[in-house]
Amino acid sequence: MRKRTLFLLCLLASPAAAQDSTITLWTREVVNSAKLREQRSIYVATPDSYRTGNNRYGVLVILDAEDRPQFNLAVANVAFLASRGAIPGLIVVGIPNGKDRTHDLTPAANGANAKNFPTAGGVAAFADFIVDEVVPLVRAKYRAMSTTILAGHSFDGLVALEVAAKKPGAFSGVIAMSPSLWWSDSSVVAYSDALAKAAKGQRVFVTSGGLEGDIDRPTVRFSRRLDSLKPPLTAFGHQRYPEDSHNMTPAPSLVDGLRFIYEPVSVAKLPISMLGPDTDSAAAMNAFIESRRRYASGARSLGLDERFPESETNQFGYGALQFLKKPAFAVWVFRQNVDVYPESANVYDSLGDGLLAMGDTTAAIAQFKRAVDVATRTRHPVLEESRRKLKALEASQTAKPRGQ
């Protein structure tokens, strides 16, 4: 039978894995745009963990948000990927289209396009709206860090490349899904050459479908040209979906794009994800230490918090407790979380579980009390569970005859 990794077992073991998988309903924010000279609405969805802590989150800005199924799928996919350790939790910001989508999303038209799209040419103002108005508003009103991703499909994919090429550094990553590179004969050369000289640290992911015809062909040419230029400052990835039409590429594109952009901090690719249930404590400890080192290095390159995620350490600790059957090592892991995240009630509750497994009831009671105290102040959902454990232990202590 194929050996399952300790990381996957941890996902099943830890209650925290289920808690972080839901997303709050999105909220509507109003932007009085000086760039567009009109009022625009945006949608903001925060991860469930946003309500129970004070951590900051990266931001995913996704265009065409009036396409509700596509926006809802983006929110759900972010939650799924985050729950599996492939990406960190994200604030998802949707930007619906205005009255004239073609105007907002296209460069100036020439040739036949000038006749077919007479209102084209507003992409510069729309890019300014995203970079100078939407992103600052989200950072001001939400606990958002500087790491921000832009994703767009079709004409919006062209916008994503426009921003990546002409506003390098505005976004840490750009996902251009089936971009409309057919717009002009010079698009392929112009965007690829500009990206080859773009800001250091930018990660760009471009996709196309085999059934897209006039979108697939220039996108493939664009990707080959950019690969040939070997840009030293931009990390570039391209994925082609041979069986997908234009309407279907957003589904796989966003998932693959996010995984590409956050590859430097993907927990699924770290040493702790490769451990089996027969791993000894020394090997597990070394894997954990190396995973933290690699994560910190990758996080630094993306401008993220370099601390190893609390939930991943927690899951690893429960895996050591329940599958490796090494409570002493699990306690060591849980203590690492206490040291790094002293403001979290959950780390004390988990440490209490570990100490209880070792038979140290007195120390476990102290940790559950600490969890209750912190959870009461921060309104953490672990409060009721910690109270229940504490009450049961204190009752058992009271019921013991004297001398025991």
HELIX and SHEET records of a PDB file:
HELIX    1   1 LEU A    6  ALA A   13  1                                   8    
HELIX    2   2 PRO A   15  GLN A   19  1                                   5    
HELIX    3   3 ASP A   48  THR A   52  5                                   5    
HELIX    4   4 ARG A   68  SER A   83  1                                  16    
HELIX    5   5 ARG A  101  LEU A  105  1                                   5    
HELIX    6   6 ALA A  112  ASN A  116  1                                   5    
HELIX    7   7 VAL A  123  ASP A  128  1                                   6    
HELIX    8   8 PHE A  129  VAL A  134  3                                   6    
HELIX    9   9 VAL A  135  LYS A  141  1                                   7    
HELIX   10  10 PHE A  155  LYS A  166  1                                  12    
HELIX   11  11 LEU A  181  TRP A  183  5                                   3    
HELIX   12  12 SER A  187  ALA A  196  1                                  10    
HELIX   13  13 ASP A  216  LEU A  229  1                                  14    
HELIX   14  14 PRO A  250  ILE A  261  1                                  12    
HELIX   15  15 GLU A  263  VAL A  265  5                                   3    
HELIX   16  16 VAL A  267  LYS A  269  5                                   3    
HELIX   17  17 PRO A  271  MET A  274  5                                   4    
HELIX   18  18 SER A  281  LEU A  302  1                                  22    
HELIX   19  19 GLU A  310  GLN A  322  1                                  13    
HELIX   20  20 PRO A  327  VAL A  340  1                                  14    
HELIX   21  21 ALA A  345  ALA A  357  1                                  13    
HELIX   22  22 THR A  361  THR A  378  1                                  18    
HELIX   23  23 LEU A  383  ALA A  399  1                                  17    
SHEET    1   A 8 THR A  27  SER A  33  0                                        
SHEET    2   A 8 GLU A  38  ALA A  45 -1                                        
SHEET    3   A 8 LEU A  90  ILE A  95 -1                                        
SHEET    4   A 8 TYR A  57  LEU A  63  1                                        
SHEET    5   A 8 ALA A 144  HIS A 153  1                                        
SHEET    6   A 8 GLY A 173  MET A 177  1                                        
SHEET    7   A 8 GLN A 202  GLY A 209  1                                        
SHEET    8   A 8 THR A 234  TYR A 241  1                                        
END                                                                             
